[in-house]
Amino acid sequence: MMELSAGASAELDRKRLRGIMASFAKTGRILLPSVVVYEEAGNVLRRLQASRGYNLTGANSLVNDVLIALSARSIGATVITQNERDFVSIQGIQSFKLEVVA
């Protein structure tokens, strides 16, 4: 939700997103990363640096993407994204369900 909020520059988009977030909150469908997910994320980020040359200085988006991927994995959900590069790289380190859309 944080990344969606950050990218919602138009008031109409922010209004729609607030509605979506309210619906998800009402039904208990907002997933927060667990302690285990944070630990796994640290390992994935370390491995991305070592094997794929990622620089984590100022890489907040990548950190968020790893948390999204591993949180989805923890409940068996599929990540649906247009961000093929980062999520495929993450998937090369830790498996999770991924669908890339155009």
N, CA, C and O atoms as a printed pandas DataFrame, in Angstrom:
     atom_number atom_name residue_name chain_id  residue_number  x_coord  y_coord  z_coord
0              1         N          MET        A               1    0.823   -1.177    0.000
1              2        CA          MET        A               1    0.000    0.000    0.000
2              3         C          MET        A               1    0.873    1.249    0.000
3              4         O          MET        A               1    0.515    2.263   -0.599
4              5         N          MET        A               2    2.017    1.174    0.670
5              6        CA          MET        A               2    2.910    2.322    0.733
6              7         C          MET        A               2    3.388    2.715   -0.663
7              8         O          MET        A               2    3.362    3.892   -1.022
8              9         N          GLU        A               3    3.824    1.731   -1.449
9             10        CA          GLU        A               3    4.307    2.044   -2.790
10            11         C          GLU        A               3    3.184    2.570   -3.679
11            12         O          GLU        A               3    3.403    3.474   -4.486
12            13         N          LEU        A               4    1.991    2.013   -3.537
13            14        CA          LEU        A               4    0.858    2.521   -4.309
14            15         C          LEU        A               4    0.540    3.957   -3.908
15            16         O          LEU        A               4    0.287    4.803   -4.765
16            17         N          SER        A               5    0.553    4.229   -2.614
17            18        CA          SER        A               5    0.291    5.591   -2.140
18            19         C          SER        A               5    1.342    6.564   -2.649
19            20         O          SER        A               5    1.017    7.686   -3.038
20            21         N          ALA        A               6    2.583    6.145   -2.646
21            22        CA          ALA        A               6    3.661    7.018   -3.114
22            23         C          ALA        A               6    3.517    7.355   -4.596
23            24         O          ALA        A               6    3.896    8.442   -5.033
24            25         N          GLY        A               7    2.971    6.421   -5.360
25            26        CA          GLY        A               7    2.834    6.640   -6.797
26            27         C          GLY        A               7    1.528    7.287   -7.216
27            28         O          GLY        A               7    1.345    7.594   -8.394
28            29         N          ALA        A               8    0.616    7.499   -6.279
29            30        CA          ALA        A               8   -0.704    8.073   -6.602
30            31         C          ALA        A               8   -0.619    9.597   -6.563
31            32         O          ALA        A               8   -0.878   10.214   -5.530
32            33         N          SER        A               9   -0.257   10.195   -7.686
33            34        CA          SER        A               9   -0.058   11.649   -7.708
34            35         C          SER        A               9   -1.352   12.423   -7.926
35            36         O          SER        A               9   -1.461   13.570   -7.491
36            37         N          ALA        A              10   -2.319   11.829   -8.579
37            38        CA          ALA        A              10   -3.594   12.517   -8.834
38            39         C          ALA        A              10   -4.560   12.279   -7.674
39            40         O          ALA        A              10   -4.584   11.193   -7.095
40            41         N          GLU        A              11   -5.347   13.289   -7.341
41            42        CA          GLU        A              11   -6.300   13.173   -6.239
42            43         C          GLU        A              11   -7.284   12.024   -6.469
43            44         O          GLU        A              11   -7.636   11.315   -5.526
44            45         N          LEU        A              12   -7.729   11.835   -7.710
45            46        CA          LEU        A              12   -8.658   10.750   -8.008
46            47         C          LEU        A              12   -8.024    9.389   -7.709
47            48         O          LEU        A              12   -8.676    8.494   -7.170
48            49         N          ASP        A              13   -6.753    9.246   -8.062
49            50        CA          ASP        A              13   -6.044    7.997   -7.768
50            51         C          ASP        A              13   -5.939    7.773   -6.263
51            52         O          ASP        A              13   -6.126    6.652   -5.788
52            53         N          ARG        A              14   -5.641    8.832   -5.510
53            54        CA          ARG        A              14   -5.539    8.712   -4.055
54            55         C          ARG        A              14   -6.893    8.346   -3.445
55            56         O          ARG        A              14   -6.966    7.551   -2.508
56            57         N          LYS        A              15   -7.954    8.931   -3.981
57            58        CA          LYS        A              15   -9.299    8.616   -3.491
58            59         C          LYS        A              15   -9.629    7.142   -3.736
59            60         O          LYS        A              15  -10.145    6.461   -2.850
60            61         N          ARG        A              16   -9.332    6.661   -4.926
61            62        CA          ARG        A              16   -9.584    5.250   -5.248
62            63         C          ARG        A              16   -8.766    4.332   -4.347
63            64         O          ARG        A              16   -9.258    3.313   -3.861
64            65         N          LEU        A              17   -7.535    4.705   -4.138
65            66        CA          LEU        A              17   -6.659    3.888   -3.297
66            67         C          LEU        A              17   -7.158    3.862   -1.853
67            68         O          LEU        A              17   -7.113    2.815   -1.207
68            69         N          ARG        A              18   -7.628    4.986   -1.343
69            70        CA          ARG        A              18   -8.197    5.001    0.013
70            71         C          ARG        A              18   -9.384    4.047    0.103
71            72         O          ARG        A              18   -9.548    3.352    1.106
72            73         N          GLY        A              19  -10.208    4.011   -0.935
73            74        CA          GLY        A              19  -11.340    3.088   -0.955
74            75         C          GLY        A              19  -10.897    1.636   -0.948
75            76         O          GLY        A              19  -11.462    0.808   -0.235
76            77         N          ILE        A              20   -9.890    1.335   -1.740
77            78        CA          ILE        A              20   -9.354   -0.032   -1.784
78            79         C          ILE        A              20   -8.769   -0.400   -0.427
79            80         O          ILE        A              20   -9.022   -1.489    0.088
80            81         N          MET        A              21   -7.991    0.505    0.150
81            82        CA          MET        A              21   -7.363    0.222    1.444
82            83         C          MET        A              21   -8.420    0.030    2.532
83            84         O          MET        A              21   -8.273   -0.843    3.387
84            85         N          ALA        A              22   -9.471    0.830    2.509
85            86        CA          ALA        A              22  -10.546    0.681    3.497
86            87         C          ALA        A              22  -11.229   -0.677    3.359
87            88         O          ALA        A              22  -11.531   -1.330    4.358
88            89         N          SER        A              23  -11.469   -1.098    2.125
89            90        CA          SER        A              23  -12.089   -2.404    1.888
90            91         C          SER        A              23  -11.204   -3.535    2.384
91            92         O          SER        A              23  -11.684   -4.475    3.017
92            93         N          PHE        A              24   -9.915   -3.445    2.098
93            94        CA          PHE        A              24   -8.987   -4.479    2.548
94            95         C          PHE        A              24   -8.894   -4.494    4.064
95            96         O          PHE        A              24   -8.868   -5.568    4.666
96            97         N          ALA        A              25   -8.844   -3.329    4.694
97            98        CA          ALA        A              25   -8.758   -3.255    6.158
98            99         C          ALA        A              25  -10.020   -3.841    6.790
99           100         O          ALA        A              25   -9.945   -4.578    7.773
100          101         N          LYS        A              26  -11.163   -3.513    6.230
101          102        CA          LYS        A              26  -12.451   -3.978    6.769
102          103         C          LYS        A              26  -12.538   -5.505    6.754
103          104         O          LYS        A              26  -13.093   -6.106    7.674
104          105         N          THR        A              27  -11.996   -6.121    5.723
105          106        CA          THR        A              27  -12.069   -7.577    5.600
106          107         C          THR        A              27  -10.835   -8.292    6.161
107          108         O          THR        A              27  -10.717   -9.513    6.056
108          109         N          GLY        A              28   -9.918   -7.521    6.756
109          110        CA          GLY        A              28   -8.724   -8.121    7.344
110          111         C          GLY        A              28   -7.747   -8.666    6.320
111          112         O          GLY        A              28   -7.060   -9.655    6.576
112          113         N          ARG        A              29   -7.682   -8.024    5.157
113          114        CA          ARG        A              29   -6.838   -8.526    4.067
114          115         C          ARG        A              29   -5.551   -7.735    3.880
115          116         O          ARG        A              29   -4.945   -7.799    2.810
116          117         N          ILE        A              30   -5.121   -6.993    4.891
117          118        CA          ILE        A              30   -3.841   -6.292    4.798
118          119         C          ILE        A              30   -2.793   -7.158    5.489
119          120         O          ILE        A              30   -2.928   -7.508    6.662
120          121         N          LEU        A              31   -1.762   -7.491    4.748
121          122        CA          LEU        A              31   -0.716   -8.395    5.233
122          123         C          LEU        A              31    0.493   -7.573    5.665
123          124         O          LEU        A              31    1.002   -6.756    4.898
124          125         N          LEU        A              32    0.945   -7.792    6.882
125          126        CA          LEU        A              32    2.147   -7.143    7.389
126          127         C          LEU        A              32    3.277   -8.160    7.440
127          128         O          LEU        A              32    3.049   -9.312    7.809
128          129         N          PRO        A              33    4.495   -7.758    7.075
129          130        CA          PRO        A              33    5.613   -8.698    7.134
130          131         C          PRO        A              33    5.854   -9.165    8.569
131          132         O          PRO        A              33    5.817   -8.374    9.511
132          133         N          SER        A              34    6.097  -10.443    8.710
133          134        CA          SER        A              34    6.402  -11.013   10.027
134          135         C          SER        A              34    7.897  -10.875   10.316
135          136         O          SER        A              34    8.675  -10.467    9.453
136          137         N          VAL        A              35    8.279  -11.219   11.532
137          138        CA          VAL        A              35    9.688  -11.214   11.908
138          139         C          VAL        A              35   10.472  -12.169   11.006
139          140         O          VAL        A              35   11.584  -11.854   10.581
140          141         N          VAL        A              36    9.896  -13.323   10.720
141          142        CA          VAL        A              36   10.551  -14.307    9.850
142          143         C          VAL        A              36   10.749  -13.725    8.452
143          144         O          VAL        A              36   11.810  -13.908    7.855
144          145         N          VAL        A              37    9.747  -13.030    7.925
145          146        CA          VAL        A              37    9.861  -12.416    6.596
146          147         C          VAL        A              37   10.979  -11.381    6.589
147          148         O          VAL        A              37   11.753  -11.319    5.634
148          149         N          TYR        A              38   11.079  -10.568    7.637
149          150        CA          TYR        A              38   12.167   -9.581    7.708
150          151         C          TYR        A              38   13.530  -10.268    7.726
151          152         O          TYR        A              38   14.464   -9.803    7.073
152          153         N          GLU        A              39   13.652  -11.356    8.460
153          154        CA          GLU        A              39   14.914  -12.092    8.503
154          155         C          GLU        A              39   15.249  -12.661    7.126
155          156         O          GLU        A              39   16.379  -12.528    6.655
156          157         N          GLU        A              40   14.268  -13.295    6.479
157          158        CA          GLU        A              40   14.475  -13.829    5.127
158          159         C          GLU        A              40   14.829  -12.705    4.156
159          160         O          GLU        A              40   15.675  -12.884    3.280
160          161         N          ALA        A              41   14.187  -11.556    4.308
161          162        CA          ALA        A              41   14.450  -10.424    3.411
162          163         C          ALA        A              41   15.903   -9.978    3.514
163          164         O          ALA        A              41   16.537   -9.678    2.503
164          165         N          GLY        A              42   16.423   -9.935    4.723
165          166        CA          GLY        A              42   17.834   -9.576    4.892
166          167         C          GLY        A              42   18.746  -10.530    4.145
167          168         O          GLY        A              42   19.711  -10.108    3.508
168          169         N          ASN        A              43   18.436  -11.821    4.224
169          170        CA          ASN        A              43   19.242  -12.825    3.516
170          171         C          ASN        A              43   19.121  -12.662    2.005
171          172         O          ASN        A              43   20.120  -12.753    1.292
172          173         N          VAL        A              44   17.909  -12.421    1.510
173          174        CA          VAL        A              44   17.709  -12.230    0.068
174          175         C          VAL        A              44   18.448  -10.982   -0.404
175          176         O          VAL        A              44   19.100  -11.011   -1.448
176          177         N          LEU        A              45   18.358   -9.900    0.342
177          178        CA          LEU        A              45   19.039   -8.659   -0.052
178          179         C          LEU        A              45   20.554   -8.846   -0.077
179          180         O          LEU        A              45   21.224   -8.356   -0.985
180          181         N          ARG        A              46   21.093   -9.550    0.913
181          182        CA          ARG        A              46   22.531   -9.834    0.931
182          183         C          ARG        A              46   22.937  -10.626   -0.297
183          184         O          ARG        A              46   23.959  -10.340   -0.921
184          185         N          ARG        A              47   22.129  -11.630   -0.646
185          186        CA          ARG        A              47   22.441  -12.470   -1.802
186          187         C          ARG        A              47   22.280  -11.705   -3.117
187          188         O          ARG        A              47   23.038  -11.938   -4.059
188          189         N          LEU        A              48   21.304  -10.794   -3.195
189          190        CA          LEU        A              48   21.156   -9.966   -4.404
190          191         C          LEU        A              48   22.383   -9.081   -4.603
191          192         O          LEU        A              48   22.834   -8.884   -5.731
192          193         N          GLN        A              49   22.915   -8.556   -3.520
193          194        CA          GLN        A              49   24.131   -7.750   -3.622
194          195         C          GLN        A              49   25.308   -8.595   -4.106
195          196         O          GLN        A              49   26.058   -8.186   -4.992
196          197         N          ALA        A              50   25.453   -9.758   -3.523
197          198        CA          ALA        A              50   26.609  -10.606   -3.833
198          199         C          ALA        A              50   26.538  -11.212   -5.226
199          200         O          ALA        A              50   27.545  -11.254   -5.933
200          201         N          SER        A              51   25.362  -11.683   -5.632
201          202        CA          SER        A              51   25.290  -12.440   -6.882
202          203         C          SER        A              51   24.839  -11.621   -8.086
203          204         O          SER        A              51   25.123  -11.989   -9.226
204          205         N          ARG        A              52   24.141  -10.516   -7.843
205          206        CA          ARG        A              52   23.604   -9.758   -8.972
206          207         C          ARG        A              52   24.070   -8.306   -8.986
207          208         O          ARG        A              52   23.642   -7.522   -9.833
208          209         N          GLY        A              53   24.934   -7.952   -8.062
209          210        CA          GLY        A              53   25.536   -6.625   -8.070
210          211         C          GLY        A              53   24.619   -5.478   -7.668
211          212         O          GLY        A              53   24.911   -4.321   -7.970
212          213         N          TYR        A              54   23.514   -5.782   -6.991
213          214        CA          TYR        A              54   22.629   -4.712   -6.529
214          215         C          TYR        A              54   23.349   -3.870   -5.485
215          216         O          TYR        A              54   24.089   -4.396   -4.653
216          217         N          ASN        A              55   23.131   -2.568   -5.534
217          218        CA          ASN        A              55   23.655   -1.643   -4.537
218          219         C          ASN        A              55   22.476   -1.205   -3.678
219          220         O          ASN        A              55   21.547   -0.572   -4.179
220          221         N          LEU        A              56   22.505   -1.530   -2.406
221          222        CA          LEU        A              56   21.365   -1.254   -1.534
222          223         C          LEU        A              56   21.346    0.159   -0.971
223          224         O          LEU        A              56   20.390    0.537   -0.293
224          225         N          THR        A              57   22.381    0.945   -1.240
225          226        CA          THR        A              57   22.371    2.329   -0.793
226          227         C          THR        A              57   21.262    3.060   -1.535
227          228         O          THR        A              57   21.307    3.197   -2.757
228          229         N          GLY        A              58   20.268    3.530   -0.789
229          230        CA          GLY        A              58   19.141    4.236   -1.392
230          231         C          GLY        A              58   18.199    3.346   -2.176
231          232         O          GLY        A              58   17.419    3.841   -2.989
232          233         N          ALA        A              59   18.256    2.027   -1.946
233          234        CA          ALA        A              59   17.438    1.082   -2.711
234          235         C          ALA        A              59   16.154    0.739   -1.961
235          236         O          ALA        A              59   15.816   -0.435   -1.810
236          237         N          ASN        A              60   15.441    1.756   -1.494
237          238        CA          ASN        A              60   14.222    1.516   -0.722
238          239         C          ASN        A              60   13.202    0.708   -1.507
239          240         O          ASN        A              60   12.529   -0.155   -0.943
240          241         N          SER        A              61   13.083    0.975   -2.788
241          242        CA          SER        A              61   12.102    0.271   -3.607
242          243         C          SER        A              61   12.408   -1.224   -3.660
243          244         O          SER        A              61   11.497   -2.048   -3.567
244          245         N          LEU        A              62   13.668   -1.573   -3.805
245          246        CA          LEU        A              62   14.049   -2.985   -3.839
246          247         C          LEU        A              62   13.751   -3.654   -2.501
247          248         O          LEU        A              62   13.245   -4.776   -2.466
248          249         N          VAL        A              63   14.058   -2.976   -1.413
249          250        CA          VAL        A              63   13.762   -3.518   -0.086
250          251         C          VAL        A              63   12.264   -3.787    0.037
251          252         O          VAL        A              63   11.855   -4.848    0.508
252          253         N          ASN        A              64   11.452   -2.825   -0.387
253          254        CA          ASN        A              64    9.999   -3.000   -0.349
254          255         C          ASN        A              64    9.571   -4.175   -1.226
255          256         O          ASN        A              64    8.711   -4.962   -0.830
256          257         N          ASP        A              65   10.162   -4.297   -2.410
257          258        CA          ASP        A              65    9.805   -5.389   -3.318
258          259         C          ASP        A              65   10.125   -6.751   -2.706
259          260         O          ASP        A              65    9.348   -7.695   -2.847
260          261         N          VAL        A              66   11.257   -6.852   -2.034
261          262        CA          VAL        A              66   11.623   -8.110   -1.374
262          263         C          VAL        A              66   10.614   -8.428   -0.268
263          264         O          VAL        A              66   10.187   -9.574   -0.127
264          265         N          LEU        A              67   10.236   -7.422    0.509
265          266        CA          LEU        A              67    9.238   -7.641    1.565
266          267         C          LEU        A              67    7.894   -8.058    0.975
267          268         O          LEU        A              67    7.219   -8.930    1.523
268          269         N          ILE        A              68    7.506   -7.444   -0.131
269          270        CA          ILE        A              68    6.253   -7.812   -0.803
270          271         C          ILE        A              68    6.324   -9.270   -1.274
271          272         O          ILE        A              68    5.405  -10.051   -1.028
272          273         N          ALA        A              69    7.409   -9.626   -1.944
273          274        CA          ALA        A              69    7.559  -10.981   -2.480
274          275         C          ALA        A              69    7.527  -12.025   -1.369
275          276         O          ALA        A              69    6.835  -13.037   -1.482
276          277         N          LEU        A              70    8.268  -11.782   -0.308
277          278        CA          LEU        A              70    8.353  -12.776    0.757
278          279         C          LEU        A              70    7.084  -12.825    1.603
279          280         O          LEU        A              70    6.719  -13.887    2.109
280          281         N          SER        A              71    6.412  -11.693    1.761
281          282        CA          SER        A              71    5.123  -11.696    2.472
282          283         C          SER        A              71    4.092  -12.473    1.676
283          284         O          SER        A              71    3.332  -13.261    2.240
284          285         N          ALA        A              72    4.060  -12.255    0.363
285          286        CA          ALA        A              72    3.138  -13.011   -0.490
286          287         C          ALA        A              72    3.452  -14.500   -0.408
287          288         O          ALA        A              72    2.546  -15.326   -0.297
288          289         N          ARG        A              73    4.715  -14.835   -0.461
289          290        CA          ARG        A              73    5.144  -16.241   -0.372
290          291         C          ARG        A              73    4.670  -16.868    0.934
291          292         O          ARG        A              73    4.281  -18.035    0.962
292          293         N          SER        A              74    4.704  -16.095    2.013
293          294        CA          SER        A              74    4.356  -16.639    3.331
294          295         C          SER        A              74    2.900  -17.079    3.422
295          296         O          SER        A              74    2.558  -17.895    4.277
296          297         N          ILE        A              75    2.035  -16.552    2.554
297          298        CA          ILE        A              75    0.622  -16.957    2.565
298          299         C          ILE        A              75    0.213  -17.661    1.270
299          300         O          ILE        A              75   -0.964  -17.956    1.065
300          301         N          GLY        A              76    1.183  -17.927    0.401
301          302        CA          GLY        A              76    0.887  -18.623   -0.849
302          303         C          GLY        A              76    0.240  -17.751   -1.914
303          304         O          GLY        A              76   -0.370  -18.264   -2.852
304          305         N          ALA        A              77    0.370  -16.430   -1.775
305          306        CA          ALA        A              77   -0.228  -15.501   -2.735
306          307         C          ALA        A              77    0.705  -15.283   -3.930
307          308         O          ALA        A              77    1.901  -15.568   -3.859
308          309         N          THR        A              78    0.150  -14.784   -5.003
309          310        CA          THR        A              78    0.903  -14.450   -6.210
310          311         C          THR        A              78    1.130  -12.951   -6.264
311          312         O          THR        A              78    0.203  -12.172   -6.045
312          313         N          VAL        A              79    2.350  -12.547   -6.553
313          314        CA          VAL        A              79    2.664  -11.137   -6.784
314          315         C          VAL        A              79    2.357  -10.841   -8.242
315          316         O          VAL        A              79    2.847  -11.531   -9.136
316          317         N          ILE        A              80    1.553   -9.824   -8.482
317          318        CA          ILE        A              80    1.239   -9.373   -9.840
318          319         C          ILE        A              80    1.836   -7.998   -9.991
319          320         O          ILE        A              80    1.495   -7.086   -9.237
320          321         N          THR        A              81    2.735   -7.832  -10.967
321          322        CA          THR        A              81    3.492   -6.591  -11.084
322          323         C          THR        A              81    3.898   -6.322  -12.528
323          324         O          THR        A              81    3.872   -7.210  -13.380
324          325         N          GLN        A              82    4.272   -5.074  -12.773
325          326        CA          GLN        A              82    4.902   -4.707  -14.039
326          327         C          GLN        A              82    6.421   -4.625  -13.876
327          328         O          GLN        A              82    7.147   -4.489  -14.861
328          329         N          ASN        A              83    6.892   -4.708  -12.647
329          330        CA          ASN        A              83    8.318   -4.578  -12.338
330          331         C          ASN        A              83    9.018   -5.920  -12.527
331          332         O          ASN        A              83    9.380   -6.593  -11.561
332          333         N          GLU        A              84    9.197   -6.285  -13.770
333          334        CA          GLU        A              84    9.770   -7.593  -14.082
334          335         C          GLU        A              84   11.200   -7.731  -13.576
335          336         O          GLU        A              84   11.541   -8.747  -12.970
336          337         N          ARG        A              85   12.043   -6.730  -13.812
337          338        CA          ARG        A              85   13.467   -6.830  -13.512
338          339         C          ARG        A              85   13.724   -7.204  -12.055
339          340         O          ARG        A              85   14.403   -8.192  -11.775
340          341         N          ASP        A              86   13.184   -6.421  -11.134
341          342        CA          ASP        A              86   13.487   -6.663   -9.726
342          343         C          ASP        A              86   12.845   -7.944   -9.209
343          344         O          ASP        A              86   13.488   -8.713   -8.495
344          345         N          PHE        A              87   11.582   -8.182   -9.563
345          346        CA          PHE        A              87   10.908   -9.356   -9.023
346          347         C          PHE        A              87   11.460  -10.655   -9.597
347          348         O          PHE        A              87   11.503  -11.661   -8.888
348          349         N          VAL        A              88   11.882  -10.663  -10.848
349          350        CA          VAL        A              88   12.514  -11.862  -11.417
350          351         C          VAL        A              88   13.866  -12.096  -10.736
351          352         O          VAL        A              88   14.243  -13.240  -10.481
352          353         N          SER        A              89   14.591  -11.019  -10.445
353          354        CA          SER        A              89   15.859  -11.163   -9.717
354          355         C          SER        A              89   15.630  -11.737   -8.326
355          356         O          SER        A              89   16.356  -12.628   -7.884
356          357         N          ILE        A              90   14.617  -11.220   -7.642
357          358        CA          ILE        A              90   14.282  -11.741   -6.309
358          359         C          ILE        A              90   13.908  -13.212   -6.415
359          360         O          ILE        A              90   14.334  -14.026   -5.596
360          361         N          GLN        A              91   13.116  -13.549   -7.417
361          362        CA          GLN        A              91   12.677  -14.929   -7.618
362          363         C          GLN        A              91   13.865  -15.856   -7.884
363          364         O          GLN        A              91   13.812  -17.040   -7.552
364          365         N          GLY        A              92   14.927  -15.328   -8.477
365          366        CA          GLY        A              92   16.130  -16.128   -8.699
366          367         C          GLY        A              92   16.853  -16.490   -7.412
367          368         O          GLY        A              92   17.648  -17.429   -7.384
368          369         N          ILE        A              93   16.580  -15.749   -6.349
369          370        CA          ILE        A              93   17.183  -16.010   -5.039
370          371         C          ILE        A              93   16.233  -16.831   -4.163
371          372         O          ILE        A              93   16.648  -17.781   -3.499
372          373         N          GLN        A              94   14.949  -16.447   -4.172
373          374        CA          GLN        A              94   13.950  -17.109   -3.333
374          375         C          GLN        A              94   12.671  -17.294   -4.142
375          376         O          GLN        A              94   12.129  -16.327   -4.677
376          377         N          SER        A              95   12.194  -18.513   -4.232
377          378        CA          SER        A              95   11.018  -18.765   -5.051
378          379         C          SER        A              95    9.755  -18.165   -4.418
379          380         O          SER        A              95    9.596  -18.147   -3.197
380          381         N          PHE        A              96    8.875  -17.682   -5.278
381          382        CA          PHE        A              96    7.552  -17.211   -4.903
382          383         C          PHE        A              96    6.739  -17.142   -6.186
383          384         O          PHE        A              96    7.300  -17.141   -7.282
384          385         N          LYS        A              97    5.423  -17.087   -6.053
385          386        CA          LYS        A              97    4.560  -17.030   -7.230
386          387         C          LYS        A              97    4.566  -15.616   -7.789
387          388         O          LYS        A              97    4.377  -14.643   -7.059
388          389         N          LEU        A              98    4.789  -15.517   -9.107
389          390        CA          LEU        A              98    4.935  -14.219   -9.751
390          391         C          LEU        A              98    4.209  -14.218  -11.077
391          392         O          LEU        A              98    4.293  -15.175  -11.848
392          393         N          GLU        A              99    3.493  -13.133  -11.338
393          394        CA          GLU        A              99    2.890  -12.903  -12.635
394          395         C          GLU        A              99    3.250  -11.487  -13.068
395          396         O          GLU        A              99    2.890  -10.511  -12.409
396          397         N          VAL        A             100    3.960  -11.391  -14.177
397          398        CA          VAL        A             100    4.346  -10.093  -14.726
398          399         C          VAL        A             100    3.330   -9.707  -15.795
399          400         O          VAL        A             100    3.034  -10.485  -16.702
400          401         N          VAL        A             101    2.805   -8.495  -15.672
401          402        CA          VAL        A             101    1.823   -7.994  -16.634
402          403         C          VAL        A             101    2.406   -6.801  -17.363
403          404         O          VAL        A             101    3.290   -6.108  -16.859
404          405         N          ALA        A             102    1.889   -6.578  -18.565
405          406        CA          ALA        A             102    2.376   -5.452  -19.369
406          407         C          ALA        A             102    1.690   -4.164  -18.993
407          408         O          ALA        A             102    1.981   -3.118  -19.572
